[in-house]
């Protein structure tokens, strides 16, 4: 195996070999999480239904600047069928606490809520992004005493502003490593070609 193939293999392992982190919402209390993007955010029940009487909060803040965004992959939280309200409610706050402005509060992707364009409708594909100065996004969830659903599966992303033409974009440690290794490969290949 050539040096180029070895280095390329190492880069691929570093870039794609790490497992995707899972963040589980607490049934009660508060969890503060620093994220870099790519994490999966699950309700407390994970693969099962969430529980009665949950009242938990998860605050997401970016590890290296930018704005946290949560994209809905799957979502099922108990609604008031025919009434347009929620028995169990997920609330998204634009900041690092539940004292921040509310972006959205809702409960489900039931046919009734979404077909009637009611404000409580959340559907797969929806996303919620922080606009706060700290880039943080907070999620609160409360469930009542009776029925529980399968909850949610969301993907965490980080959005960074596009730098102006006079600034140098920040790189993550992995991005910096890939850049350095790519430059080393380019120089090594040019040197090898010049010796032939």
C-alpha positions in Angstrom: 0.0 0.0 0.0 1.5 3.4 -1.0 1.9 6.3 1.4 -0.9 8.2 -0.4 -3.3 5.2 0.1 -2.4 4.9 3.8 -2.9 8.6 4.5 -6.2 8.6 2.5 -7.4 5.6 4.5 -6.6 7.4 7.8 -8.4 10.5 6.7 -11.5 8.5 5.7 -11.5 6.7 9.1 -11.2 10.1 10.9 -13.9 11.7 8.8 -16.5 9.0 8.8 -15.4 6.3 11.3 -16.7 7.9 14.5 -20.1 6.9 15.7 -22.9 9.4 15.7 -23.6 10.7 19.2 -27.0 10.3 20.7 -28.5 12.9 23.1 -31.4 11.7 25.2 -33.8 14.3 26.6 -34.2 14.0 30.4 -37.6 12.9 31.9 -37.1 15.7 34.5 -34.6 18.3 35.2 -32.2 20.1 32.8 -29.4 18.8 30.5 -26.9 21.3 29.0 -25.2 19.9 25.9 -22.4 21.3 23.8 -22.8 20.1 20.2 -20.8 20.2 17.0 -23.5 18.9 14.6 -24.5 15.5 13.5 -25.8 14.3 16.8 -29.2 12.6 17.1 -31.6 13.9 19.7 -34.2 11.5 21.1 -37.0 11.7 23.6 -36.5 10.0 27.0 -38.2 6.8 25.9 -35.7 6.4 23.0 -37.0 3.4 21.1 -40.1 3.1 23.4 -42.8 5.6 24.2 -41.9 8.5 26.5 -43.4 8.5 30.0 -46.3 10.2 31.8 -45.5 13.3 33.8 -42.3 14.2 32.0 -41.0 17.7 32.5 -37.5 18.0 31.1 -35.3 20.6 29.4 -32.3 20.2 27.0 -30.2 23.2 26.1 -28.0 22.9 23.1 -25.0 25.3 22.5 -22.5 25.1 19.6 -19.0 24.0 20.4 -17.3 26.4 17.9 -19.8 29.2 17.2 -22.7 29.2 14.8 -26.4 28.6 15.4 -27.8 25.3 16.6 -30.6 23.8 14.4 -32.8 20.8 15.1 -34.4 19.0 12.1 -37.4 16.7 12.7 -36.9 13.1 11.4 -39.8 11.5 13.3 -42.3 13.1 15.6 -45.3 11.8 17.5 -46.5 13.6 20.7 -50.1 13.4 22.0 -52.4 16.1 20.7 -56.1 16.9 21.4 -57.7 15.4 18.3 -60.4 17.6 16.9 -59.6 20.5 19.3 -56.3 21.6 17.8 -54.4 21.7 21.1 -51.8 19.6 22.9 -52.0 17.2 25.8 -48.2 16.8 25.7 -46.1 19.7 24.4 -42.6 20.3 23.0 -41.4 23.9 23.2 -38.4 25.3 21.3 -36.7 28.4 22.9 -34.4 30.8 21.1 -31.5 30.7 23.5 -29.8 28.8 26.3 -32.7 28.8 28.8 -36.5 28.5 29.0 -36.5 32.2 29.7 -35.6 32.8 26.1 -38.2 33.7 23.5 -40.4 30.8 22.3 -39.8 29.8 18.7 -42.6 27.2 18.6 -44.7 25.1 20.9 -46.6 22.1 19.5 -47.4 18.4 19.7 -47.8 16.4 16.7 -48.0 15.5 13.0 -51.5 14.1 13.2 -53.6 14.4 10.1 -56.0 16.7 12.0 -53.4 19.2 13.1 -51.5 19.4 9.9 -54.3 19.1 7.4 -56.1 21.9 9.1 -52.9 24.1 9.3 -53.1 24.4 13.1 -50.3 26.1 14.9 -49.5 23.0 17.0 -48.5 21.0 13.9 -45.0 19.6 13.6 -44.1 17.4 10.7 -41.1 15.4 9.6 -38.8 17.7 7.7 -39.5 20.8 9.9 -36.5 22.4 11.5 -36.0 25.0 14.3 -32.9 27.2 14.3 -31.5 29.5 16.9 -31.2 33.2 16.1 -29.8 34.1 19.5 -26.4 35.8 20.0 -25.1 32.7 21.8 -26.3 30.3 19.0 -28.1 28.1 21.6 -31.4 26.4 21.3 -33.4 25.0 24.2 -36.1 22.3 24.1 -38.6 21.7 26.8 -41.1 18.8 27.0 -44.1 18.2 29.3 -46.3 15.2 29.2 -49.6 14.7 31.0 -50.9 11.8 33.1 -52.4 9.5 30.6 -51.4 8.7 27.0 -47.8 8.5 25.7 -46.6 8.3 22.1 -43.4 7.3 20.4 -41.8 10.8 20.8 -39.2 12.1 18.5 -36.0 11.7 16.6 -34.2 14.9 15.6 -30.8 15.7 14.0 -28.6 18.4 15.4 -26.9 20.7 12.9 -24.8 23.8 13.3 -25.2 26.7 10.8 -22.3 29.2 10.5 -22.5 32.5 8.8 -20.7 32.8 5.5 -17.5 34.8 6.2 -16.9 38.0 4.2 -14.1 38.0 1.6 -11.7 39.5 4.1 -11.9 36.9 6.8 -10.6 33.4 7.2 -13.1 30.7 8.1 -12.6 28.7 11.3 -11.9 25.0 10.9 -12.7 22.2 13.3 -9.8 20.1 14.5 -10.8 17.4 12.0 -11.1 19.9 9.2 -7.7 21.3 10.0 -6.2 17.8 10.1 -7.7 17.0 6.7 -6.5 20.3 5.2 -2.9 19.7 6.5 -2.9 16.1 5.3 -4.2 17.1 1.9 -1.5 19.8 1.5 1.1 17.2 2.5 -0.1 14.8 -0.1 -0.1 17.4 -2.8 3.5 18.5 -1.9 4.6 14.8 -1.7 3.0 14.0 -5.1 4.6 17.1 -6.7 8.0 16.1 -5.3 7.6 12.5 -6.5 6.7 13.6 -10.0 9.7 16.0 -10.1 12.1 13.1 -9.3 10.8 11.0 -12.2 
